[in-house]
């Protein structure tokens, strides 16, 4: 019937941020904003597509830190508090704007937006929206893939294969715990591939991964089909390359859809626009202005004068852009099919948080795109990478090149003058973790020493998160990223010294177990 396939892939990830030692914590809002603006809107789209009997396929990574936060009872209760405060403020906004019709209807929109988020989160899915995504996977519509345990940048820990292995195997076990089966695919953190890493993936039972365009184009030997079909690494694990043409249409700040003047302006928020005393009850305890999530203006253009946002016009643009994206993929696939002896696959990966959080209309765009593909054309079909491998099990064997999807395509964003200081400490900690695992091979996990060894593994994994190096480079929230890196390294080092000296501080250990409670089932033996 069709001539080729489109694999839309969303990478859903946030660093592990959980601070029970504070009544509230600003950086926890990263999760709460993503739940409200990205994850629940996507769940609403998928639920409605299924209700309407529309067949679709999409692939999403849900990283272990994200799953851990979404299933954490403390953060779940804090999210309820977060969204209820926004429901309260939006109700006040309905009253405040009653004589401003262009803003009054937006206040009503936000009231229903937050109310729906609370209903979906608390009542429909009983505070655990991971179960929503599991439902879509079990229905055959969504392929959930995993990631590194803490999004560790694998090529920069290549001096210690056990550290790389732990990132993959801990993630695979964590996935199995939550989804009832082993993961079949993985989003390598930052799409960063190092030749040989696929061997570790194969050990974990992973069948495919996503890589950057030049990782495939510079593969050896050169792939016959370029990025429009997977290649098998020598290990037998398949690599799918990103299609730059489809990515640019959505990603590009200058040419991409999200920059359209009719879409909502992200950077104008009532947390900064309205009277301080009025919004103060909805800010954090320190009283600093911050985004609240109610935004009344459209992008308008490169001007400080912003026009009021029109949801109807924005939805019209989302539908128009979905049609344009589909048309371009049709023409792309028609050409590729004419020069290939198999149906091509166009792999279009994006950060999930682009859809809804940064690009408010993004989930609507996905909804329009899937409906148009179902009804308005017969050239392309939606597919997951695993389904493509089942259709085409025979593929060229080739070794992808070193690559990432970061700035300039390699490691520069995670290894530069702003963050290079962290690696000597991460390497030393990884060496020491392997040393501990080999020195204490038979410790009971429930003993004080066993708990300390497992907590040391957690602290190392948390220190290895690529998010901290990324934040140091971007220059936003640098103090927090530095603090987190140093805290985890300090905790690891103290645990190492205490274990080696046989003098473990049980009270302190219990405290950090309560704070850094990721991977409750971790087994430090993975570092052997």
N, C-alpha and C positions, 0 to 999 in steps of 0.2 A: 504493500500500500504506500507507505512513505518512502522518502529517499534518504533519510538520515535522522539523527537523534540529537537532542539537546539535554545535557545534564546540568541542571542548576544546583549549585552546591553552596550552602551557607555555613560559615564557620562561626559557631556560637561559643564565645569564650570571654571570661573575665578572670582576673587574678583573684586568688583566695583572700578575701578581706572579711575578717570577722573579729570583732573586738568586744568580747563580753565584759571586759574591765571598765568599759565606758557605758553610760546610759544610752548614748547615741553617738554615732561616728560618721563624719562627713563622707568618707570614702565608701561606706556601705551603700550610699545612694547610687553608686555605679550600678550595683545589682538591682536596686529598686526601680531605677529609671529604665533599665533594660527589660525588666519584667513587665512594666506598665506600657512601654512604648514599642517594644519589639516582640517579646516572647508571647504575650497574651494576644496582641493583634494577629500574629501568625497562627496561633491556635484557633482564633476565631475564623480566620480565612480557611484553614484546613477543615475545620468542623463544618463550615457552610458548604464547601465544595463536596464533601462527602454526603451531607444532607441532600444536596441537589443532584446527586448521582453522577458527578463529574469525575472521571478518572484522571489522576495526575500522578506524577512521580517527582520527588525532590529528595536531595541528600543533605543532611545536616550533621556537622560535628557538634556534639555536646561534650565539652571538655571535662575531665575529672574535677577541676576546681569549681567549675560552674555547677555541675551536678551536686557536688558536696554542699555548696551554698544553698541551692534550691531545695535540698532535702534536710537542711539544718533547722531544727525547731526554733532556735533563738532568732535566726534571720527570718524565718517564716512569720513569727509573731511581730517582729519589727517591721516587716513589710506591711502587715495589716495596719499598724499604727501610721506608717508613711502614707498609705493610700487614703486612709480615713481623714487625715489632716487635709489632703488635697480635695477630697469630697466636700469637706467643711468650707474650705476657702472658695471653691468654685460656686458653692451655694451663696456665699456672701457676694461673689462677683455678679451673680445673676441679679441680685438686688441693687448692687452699686451701678450696674450698667443699664438699668431699665430704661433710661432716657437716651441711651446711645445704641440704636438698633444694630449697627454694624458690629459692635462688641458684645451686645446682649446675647445674640444668637450663638456667638463663639463661647461665651461663658456657659450657656446651656450645653453646647457640644462637649465642653470639658467635663461638666458635671456628669454627663452620661458616659463619657470616656472613662473616668475614674470609677464610677459606679459599676460599669461593666467589668473593669479590671478586678475590682473587689469580688464581684459575684463569681467570675470565672476562677479566680485564685482560691477563694475561701469556701465557696459552696459547691461549684461544679466539680472541682478537682481536689477539694479538701486540703488545700494548702500545698499540695505536691504536684506542680505542673510537669515534672518529669514524667509522671504517669500519662499525661496527655500525649506527649511525644511518643511514649511507648505504645500507646493505643494506635497512633497513626502508623508506627512501624509494624505492629502486629496485623494491621489492616492491609499491609502491602503498599502503602502510598509513600511512606518515608523510609529512607535508609539512614539510620543513625550510625555515624562512625565515631571513633575515639580520637584521642590526641596524646601527646606526651603527658605523663602524670601531672606535672605542674607547668606544662608548656615550656619545658627546658629546651634551650637552643642546642640541638644535638651536635652539629659540627664543631661547636666550641667546647664540647666535653669529650672530643674524640681521643684524648690521651688516656681515657679510662673507659674501656668497653663495658665494664660492670656498671658504671654510672649511667651510660646510655641504655643498657639493658634494663636497669631498674625503672627508668622513665617509661619504657614501653610495657614491660610486664606488669607493673603496678597498675598502669592505665587499663590494660586488657582485663585484669582481674576485677577492677572496680566497675568496668562496663558490664561484665558478666553478672556481678552482684545485683545491678539495677535493672538489667534488661533480659536476664535469664538465658543468655547465650553469649558466646564469644564474639567480639567485633570482627567484621569481615573487612573493614576498611579503616584507614587512619588519615587524619589531617596532620601531616608532620608539622610541628610548631614552626610558624613563620614560613611554611612551605620549604623549609631548609633541608636539603638532601645532601648527604655525604656518601659517596660510593662505599658500599659495604654495610651501610645501616639497614639495608633491606634484608640482610641475613638475620638480624635481630627481629625484624618484623615477621619473617617466616617462622622463627622459633615460637613466636607468640600466636601463630595461626592466622595472621593478618594476610589478606589476599591482594589488597591494592592500596595505593596512596596517591595523593595529589601533589604535583610538583609545578614549579614555575615553567614558563614557556621555554626558556633557553636551557633548562635542565633536560628537556627532550630534544630540542633542536641541536644541541651540542653533544648529544649522546654518542656513544661509540659501540658498534658502527652506527652510521647515520640512519635514523629511522626512515623507512620507505614512505610512510604516510604522514610524517611530521607529527604534529600534535593532534591529528584528527583520528588517531587510533592509539590504543595503549601499546606499550612495549613491556616485555617481560625482562626483569633484571635476571642476572645469572642465577639468583636464588629461586626464581619462579614467581616472585611477587610482581604484580603489574603496576606500572606507573602511568598515570594520566596527566597530560600537560594542559596548562591553562591556555585558553584561547584569548589572545589579547584584543582582538577586534570586538568581541561581545563584552569583554570586561571594560574597555574604554568607554563604551556607550553609557555605562552605568557609573563607573568609578570617577571618570575625569571631572575635575573641578571646573574646567572651562567648557568641555564639550559634553559632559554627561547630563543625563536627565535631571538629577537632583538640583542642579543650579538654575532651573527654569524660574522665571520671575513670579510665576503664579503659585509656586510651592511655598510652604510655610518657612518663615525665617527662624532658624535655630537660635540665633544669637540675641534675640529680643525676648526677654522673659520678664514676667511681672515681679519676680524676685529682685530685679534691678530697676524696673520701670516705675513701680508704684511707691506710694509714700511709705517710708521706713516703718513707722509705728503701726501701720496697717498690716504689713506683711511680717513684722517681727515675730508673732506667735508661730509662724510657719517656717522660720529659719532654724538653724541649729543653735545649740546652747551658747556658742561663742558670739552669736549675733551678727556674724558676717553675712552680707548678701550672697545669695547663691541661687542657682536655677531651681524653680519650683515646678516647672513643667507646663505652665499656662502661658501660651505665646499667641499674641493677637495679630501679628503682622506677617505679610508675605515678603519674599525676598526683594521684590520690586526692582532691584538693580544695584549697581555700585554707587549707592547714595545713602546718606544718613537719614534721609526722609523715606520712611517705609509706609506703604499703603496697607489698610486693613486686609486680613486674610479672608479669602472666599473659599470655603470648602467645596462648593459646587464647581467653581472654575478649576480648582486644584484636582478634583476627581476627574474632570473632563480631560485635563492634561495627562493624568496618570493613564487613562484609557487610551489616549492618543499615543503616548509613548510606549505603552505595551504593544499597540498595533505596529508601531514603527520597529520595535525590537523584533517582533515576530516576522515582519516582512524582511528585515535584513538577514535574519537567520534562514528564512526560506531561500533567499537568493544565494546565500553562502553555501547552504547544503546542496542546492541544485548544481552549483558549479563543482563542488567537491565530489558529488556523486558521479559527475561526468568524467572525472579523471581518476577515480578510485574503483577498484574491483570489489569493494565492500561498502556498506553504508557507513558514512563518517559519523563521528560523535564530536559535538562541539561542547567542550567543558567550560562552564561559566561559573567560577568560584568567587564569592564575595564574603566580607565580614557580615555576619548576620545583623549586627547592631546598626549597620547602615540603614536597614529597612525598618523604619518606624522611629528610631531614636534620632539619627542624623537626618534621614529623609523621611519625614512624617508620613508621606503618602506611599512609601515603599511597599508595605503589605498590600495596599490596594492595587499597586502596580502588578504584584505577583498574582493577585486574584484575577485581574483583567487578563493578564498574559495566559494563565492556565485555561481560562474560559475561552479565550480566542483560539488557542491552540486546539482545544477540543472541538470547536464548532466552525471556525472560519478558514480552515486550511487543511490540506492533506499531505503536505510535504515533509513535515517534521513530527517526531513523536518525542514525548518526554521519557527519560530513562534514567536509571541509576548506573553507576559504573559497574556494580556487580552484575546487573542484568545484561549489560553489554558483553561482559566476559562470558556469560552463559550462552549468549548468541554466537559470539566469536571466541571460542576457547583457544584457538591457535593464533599466536601473535609472534612478531619478531622478537628475538632476544637481543637486548642492547643495554648498555650500562649508562644511565643518565649521568650528567655532569654535576659537579658541585654547583649549588645554586640556592637562592632563596627568593622570596617575592618582596624583599626589602629594597630600600634605596640602592640603586646601581646593581641590584641583582645578586649580591653575595652577602658578606658578613658585616659590612661597614657600619650598619645601623646599631649593631649589638656589640661592636668592638671598635671603640674610638676613644678620643681623649676624654670624653665625659664619663665613660663607664669602664675603661680598661682595667682599672684598679681592682675590680671585683674578681677577676678570673684566677689570680694567683691563690686567692683564698678559697674559691670554689674548688679548684683543682686539689688543693691540700686537704680540704674537707672530704672530698670524694676518696682520696687515697686512704684517709683515716677511717672512713666508713667501711671500705673493703678490708682494711686491717682488723677492725672490730669484728666483722662478720666471720673472718677466718680464725681470729683468736678465741672467739666464744661461739663455737659451732653448735653446741647442744643446750643452750640456755632455755629454760622454760619461759614461754612468752608471758605468763602471768606472774612470774617472779619480779622482784624489784629490778634486777639486772635486765631481765627480758623486756620489761616496760621501757627502761632507759635506752636499750638498744633500738627498739622500735621507734621511740620518740626521736632518737638521733637520725634515723632514716627519714622521718617526716621533716625534721628541721633542714636537712640537706636538700631534700626535694623542694621545699618552699624557698630556700635561698637560691636555687637554680632557676626559678621562674624567669623566663625571658622578658616578662613585663617590666621588671625593675630596671634592666638595662635600657629597654625601650623608652621608659618614662624619663630616665636620666638624659637620654639623647634629645627627646622632644622638648625638654625644658619645662614641662608642666608637672606639678606635684613632685618635684625632684626630692624635696626634703623627706617626703613620705617614702619614696622608693629607696632612698639611701638608708633610711631608718629601718625599713623592713629587711633589707639585705644584711645590715649589720646585726640586727636582732637575731635573725635566724642563724647567722654564723656564730654569734656569741653563744647562743643556746646550744648549738651543736658542739662547740669547742668545750664548753663546761661539761656537757654530758660525756664527751670523750675522756676528759681528764678524770671525771668522777668514776666512770666505769673502769678505767685503767688503774686507778688508785684503790678501787674497792670501797669508795666512800660516797655513795649516792645520796643526795639530798632528797628524801622522799616527799617532803612538803613542797619544795620548789618544783620537783618533777610533776606532781599532781597539778600544780598551778599551770604549767605550760602545756600539759596534756589537755587541760580544759580550754586553753586559748587556741592552740594549734591542733585541733581535733580532726584534721583531714585524715582520711584512710584509716578508720578504726581497726580494720582487719589486716593492716600491713604486716609483712613478715620480713624482718631485716635480713634473713638468709638469702634474699634475692641478690644481695651484694657479694655472695660467695662465688 
